Every structure is written in C-alpha cells, then in structure tokens.
Amino acid sequence: MQTVLGRGFWKFVREARAEMRKVVWPSRKQTFQVTLMVIGVVVIFAIIMWILDTGLMVAMKWFTG
C-alpha cells in the first residue's frame, strides 16, 4: 500500500468485494433447473448434429459411389 500500484490494487480489491455483496445468487433449485435445461439442449443439439452428419455421409457415399 506504499506505492501507487499497491494502492490501486487494494482499491480494486475493495471495490470488487463491494460488487460481490450486491450479487443476487440463484437458489439451489434454480441452479438445478438451469443445469438440466442446458444438458437437455446439448443432448438435443448433439442428436441433430449426428443426424446431419450421418445424412451427409450417406449422401457423399452415394455421390462418390
């Protein structure tokens, strides 16, 4: 805290802690629900990509003989 850089760092730390106190954290239930939604969307997207990949592979085999 003796240098300008040190004072700036500690000012940043104090302000960051003050901002963290303002954060409204989600409840356990909300976190669980959002996690399930993300997993579901990822699985659906993976299935769509697998179908597209399989379709393109079949089309390429048909075109190339």
C-alpha positions in Angstrom: 0.0 0.0 0.0 3.1 2.2 -0.2 3.2 2.7 -4.0 0.6 4.0 -6.4 0.4 0.5 -7.9 -0.2 -1.1 -4.5 -2.9 1.5 -3.6 -4.6 0.9 -6.9 -4.6 -2.8 -6.3 -6.2 -2.6 -2.9 -8.8 -0.1 -4.2 -9.7 -2.7 -6.9 -10.0 -5.4 -4.2 -12.2 -3.3 -2.0 -14.5 -2.4 -5.0 -14.6 -6.0 -6.2 -15.7 -7.2 -2.8 -18.4 -4.4 -2.6 -19.7 -5.5 -6.0 -19.8 -9.2 -4.9 -22.0 -8.3 -2.0 -24.6 -6.8 -4.5 -24.8 -10.0 -6.5 -28.1 -11.9 -6.1 -27.2 -15.5 -6.3 -29.6 -18.1 -7.7 -31.2 -20.6 -5.4 -30.2 -24.3 -5.4 -33.5 -25.1 -7.2 -32.9 -22.5 -9.9 -29.3 -23.7 -10.5 -30.5 -27.3 -10.8 -33.3 -26.4 -13.3 -31.0 -24.3 -15.5 -28.4 -27.1 -15.4 -30.9 -29.6 -16.6 -32.1 -27.3 -19.3 -28.5 -26.8 -20.6 -27.9 -30.6 -20.5 -31.1 -31.2 -22.4 -30.3 -28.6 -25.1 -26.8 -30.0 -25.5 -28.2 -33.5 -26.0 -30.8 -32.4 -28.5 -28.2 -30.4 -30.4 -25.9 -33.4 -30.4 -28.6 -35.6 -31.8 -29.4 -33.1 -34.6 -25.7 -32.9 -35.5 -25.4 -36.7 -35.5 -28.4 -36.9 -37.9 -26.9 -34.2 -40.2 -23.5 -35.9 -40.1 -25.0 -39.3 -40.9 -27.1 -37.8 -43.7 -24.1 -36.1 -45.3 -22.0 -39.2 -45.0 -24.7 -41.2 -46.8 -25.0 -38.5 -49.5 -21.2 -38.4 -50.0 -21.1 -42.2 -50.4 -24.0 -42.1 -52.9 -22.3 -39.3 -54.9 -18.9 -41.0 -54.9 -20.1 -44.5 -55.5 
